[in-house]
Amino acid sequence: MYKNITDFIKEIYSNRLPVPLHEPCFKGNEKKYLQECIDSTFVSYVGPFVSRFEQMICDYTGSKFAVAMANGTLALHLALVASGVRRDDEVLTQAMTFVATANAISQAGAQNIFLDSDLETLGMSPEKLSAFLKEETIIKKDGYAYNKKTGRRISACVPVHIFGHPLKIADIVKICSEYNIKVIEDAAESLGSWYRNKHTGTFGAAGILSFNGNKTITTGGGGMLVTDDADLAMRAKHLSTTAKIPHAWEFRHDEIGYNYRMPNVNAAIGCAQMENLEIFITQKRALADKYAEFFAKDGIEFFKEPEDCRSNYWLNTIILNNRAERDSFLEYANDQQVMARPGWCLMPNLPMYKNNECGNLSNAETLESKLVNIPSSVIC
Ligand SMILES: Cc1ncc(COP(=O)(O)O)c(C=O)c1O
């Protein structure tokens, strides 16, 4: 049975081995725009492609502001800082996410609290979030929610649109607003994914995108903070540019800042990639349809975009019957040079997060033990 699957995947990718999980596709103006950077000498943090790329992201996502950063992890770090997360606060996120989410929260000086996944969307479960906040928090006179056990303020919640699939973000935002908790969406994987016709990353106080080489579009390395809040955007931009006070020739910095801005060369690649985004998404959705049809015949569960969602299908996911089956499929596929991968090890199972508080993680544990991602690149 596994042979059927790997043969089908190899055929899709014209038997070019190894078949990567997700590789970038450069078939537009990438080289031309890079040449322009070199010819103009604007290769670093200043240059016209950075603002052009930011504008393209605003136009596409409908966000009012976009601030380009050197990667998605840094964008998340500054989204948290700029939205008011302070040292020793607590931040709610998911146990099932890429480690960068939890690391950015830690780097903002906050403690992660890991909550469960929703089986319909793979993202944060609104039910589990609501139960945690009802049982474990009190709202004090300052209007903030505090953890009854630790006495710490819970200032933010970072839900993650996993593998590109939109989560139930409207419910999450509604629940958090009742507790005065800011929502910062980790939309690193979900450029081109929409929930009820609104782009992922644009529901909360801020959202972040990643343009790592394995994402739907890439800038080599890169990230973007998106927000409708002018003050938050200005603060993030200021912090990301060493907190320099804009001036024609003077070097003055008014606080300890960061060197997080995206270089012009990376933004140049991003502009060229954005020009092809719709083509990529159309191809990725067609590939997902192909997989869905194939796995339906084979009786294997293929994860389909949830109700109210339009997904970019960044990674295509199958759900096998148990961990033993998952592992033997992974073993076989990788032997065949088909790069299938499991979901991430849950955050509280990593040594640095083993003592962090968690909710009940029954759904995340189920998903972690059965889920496999299969090759999903655009056929370039
Ligand atoms: C869910 C998630 N969050 C955050 C990141 C961090 O993005 P970057 O690799 O651009 O730092 C990634 C991707 O790598 C991711 O998949």
The ligand as an ORCA input file, in Angstrom:
! r2SCAN-3c Opt
* xyz 0 1
  C       4.483     28.119     12.537
  C       5.758     28.860     12.333
  N       6.037     29.895     13.115
  C       7.157     30.621     12.944
  C       8.061     30.323     11.947
  C       9.301     31.128     11.875
  O       9.564     31.689     10.650
  P      11.078     31.911     10.153
  O      11.650     30.585      9.798
  O      10.926     32.824      9.005
  O      11.810     32.552     11.292
  C       7.793     29.247     11.094
  C       8.643     28.872      9.951
  O       9.712     28.613      9.795
  C       6.633     28.480     11.290
  O       6.370     27.432     10.512
*
